[in-house]
Amino acid sequence: MADLNSVFQELRKIMAPYATKLQATRDDGQELYLDTHYLQKNKKPLFFGAVQHKKRYVSFHLMPVYLKPELLAAISPALKARMQGKSCFNFTVLEPALFNELEALTRASYESYKAQGFV
């Protein structure tokens, strides 16, 4: 069985640097959930991303790619294969090359939100 704790910790390292710039609504051994300080029309903060330790996999959510799908244009077919839906990537094992790619995508996503005035 895969060591999902290691997968969670590695993916958390990608998301964690943004916790100081955004609002961490949950940060524990099961989830790191980040909202922006930008309030939407419904008065709720705009979601940025999350890393969630599920029963059989670890999810990496990245909302900026939902708002700007062109951020996904340059991702590899291997990372694309990890997508579940429009803004979620699921992993069951450590994949350093894909994690490096995901780190670059997360950085670009933050910059996209910044350019749009969300952060």
Secondary structure, 3 states (H helix, E strand, C coil): CCCHHHHHHHHHHHHHHHCCCCEEEEECCCEEEEEEEEECCCCCEEEEEEEEECCCCEEEEECHHHHCHHHHCCCCHHHHCCECCCCEEEECCCCHHHHHHHHHHHHHHHHHHHHCCCC
